[in-house]
Amino acid sequence: MALTLYEKIFNRHVVREDNGTYLIYIDRHLVHEVTSPQAFEGLRIADREIWRTNSILAVPDHNVPTTDREKGILDPISKIQIDTLDDNCKKNKLMQFQMDDIRQGIVHVIGPEQGSTLPGMTIVCGDSHTSTHGAFGALAVGIGTSEVEHVLATQCLILKKFKTMLINVNGTLGDHISAKDIALHIIGKIGTAGGTGHAIEFSGSAIKSLSMEGRMTLCNMAIEAGSRSGLVGVDDKTINYLESKPFSPLGENWKKAVADWENLVSDKDAKFDKTIDIDASSIEPQVTWGTSPEMVCSVNDKIPDPLQEKNLSNQKGYQGALDYMGLKKGTSIKDIKLDKIFIGSCTNSRIEDLRKAADIVKSKTIAANIKQALVVPGSGLVKNQAEKEGLDKIFINAGFEWRDPGCSMCLAMNADRLEPYERCASTSNRNFEGRQGQGGRTHLVSPEMAAAAAIHGRFVDIRRDS
Amino acid sequence: MLPINKHEGIVIPLDRANVDTDAIIPKQFLKSIKKSGFGPNLFDEWRYLDHGEPGINPKSRELNPDFILNKHNYRDGTILLARENFGCGSSREHAPWALLDFGIRVILAPSFADIFYGNCFKNGILPIQISEELTDLFFKKALSEIGFSLIIDLEKQLIIADDEKYDFKVDEFKKHCLIKGLDDIGLTLEHGKAIKGFENHYYKQYPWLTK
């Protein structure tokens, strides 16, 4: 029978089935400081052991400061959380990249970077953006803390089969159109609940043309379309990316693995529950204008009129979003002035993202109305690589701050945040109310769009005005 | 886990779609390493007029009188009614912990985000998917009738309102665990031998994954 990629991976991990409820074996468990302490405590209270310690890779990312690391963590509550992760890893002999380790970074950046994310794996993390790892043809799902505890104790997850959705993006992407624009365009089309209950596979010539970094950006945003799992089939790019990464298999095992991975694509006649076709050439640079990633349009559009929405609940939601964002219907996106710029997050903090953004700001200076522009690399290794290429200098000369790796202003759990009413062009994934700081106003964009917005102080179409 | 079988409570109508977990419990409260104590900060940015931080006594803060949880008639509610895609966003289980700590035991909405939906069942909260029409009807009643309450019968899978009864769907396994207050780790560990057996054959087939 012809199978989808999702079904192929799912099937090889079934420990047992009971009436449509499956016990699924988990290969890789990524752990960070925010969603794990209660799980470790639960184990301790129930006197349970960790099933397979070498499946775990831990890293602090949400709370870590991105400046003056040598001073330690000044926020005492954040410090407790990070110390707790240190303690739990030490006691249980788990591999952790601590804050002063060059390999430390955002959990969804370091997994692939280390080759800890491999095709065909089941991967979990107490974090919704775990969908990122699906870019490697892995079944990667975000879980809650109870499930973190369940996987620690049993190496398994109780799952029902997801439905399957195929999103074909065919054609040629325009200049400067990135994976982020594809993701936002799709979410604008299907909505933030469009993928609920589904595993989404991204396919088509435009997806094939994306780098692994781009595919990660795309799968990362699958959760913003409601899907716990985004997937891209394995090809030469996947295999080339993984070759000689620290955790990647070696010698005979590498050969065996590659032979297996080459089958990790959906069969030609595989049936999906839903199929969506997108013309790549129609995608313009995207900018969100509201408080949900589905409230998005082209940089050349105007803010929509909520009254044009047929659904009453949407109408209210749109108006509420405009009120929160301090925007009016009919305003051109290009007339929106910005206060801050954030280039970073598990969506867009990899080396390719930084290269593209640096290309835009090279030999330029940020606009006078920009109070702060941050670049937060996704990991110590990304930062190191960027510095080797001189990208740090380009950003600093333009007026950006060059920071240490972490989640930073994507969710503002550390000191990096928006003040009330500040407006930010951000390469992160969520524009929810208060996400980047109470009262803060977030516009989601690609790294190039954020970089150009920093230079102009407002949004511009990078295809014309970069 | 706190079991739930039959539950009667006042309905709190939160008339919003896409209520995300950042709104349910803002990030500054996720720094706690405990599961309890999140109730006073449930919907913090909507519920208070000032900015909340961990450690601030909630009694010293200024309440937003317009927010539904602060209105006299709904303060003791235990059944939350909302619009579609409730619980979208982050996987933080602090969201159901905060709802439970406040006293919410049942959530009614036309749709839920997947991770949040699963997290509720692990914490003694029953999320029930209801039709758009029923959602509209319950909003109308909850906003116009003081003390409008519902009886939820999980065993029989019924929502009982005055003389009307509406059935709802729930996964059998999840229902069983919720009624008994069962910890599913214990249940899975009963299959420990099957997991060991799986590993033996799995690692022979995929030897590069043993690392």
Interface residues (C-beta under 8 A of the other chain):
Chain A: R12 V15 R16 D18 N19 T21 L23 Y25 D27 V34 T35 P37 Q38 E41 A46 R48 W51 N54 H62 N63 D75 I77 S78 I80 Q81 T84 L118 G120 M121 G126 D127 S128 G142 I143 G144 T145 S146 E147 E149 H150 A153 T154 Q155 C156 I158 K160 T192 A193 T196 G197 G226 R228 F247 P249 N253 W254 K256 A257 D260 S292 S313 N314 K316 G317 G320 L411 A412 M413 R430 F432 E433 G434 R435 Q438
Chain B: D15 R16 A17 N18 D20 D22 A23 P26 K27 Q28 L30 K31 S32 I33 K34 K35 E45 H51 P54 G55 R83 E84 N85 C88 G89 S90 S91 R92 E93 P96 S111 A113 D114 I115 G118 N119 K122 N123 D171 E172 F173 D183 D184 I185 T188 L189 H191 G192 A194 I195 F198 E199 Y202 Y206 P207 W208 L209 K211
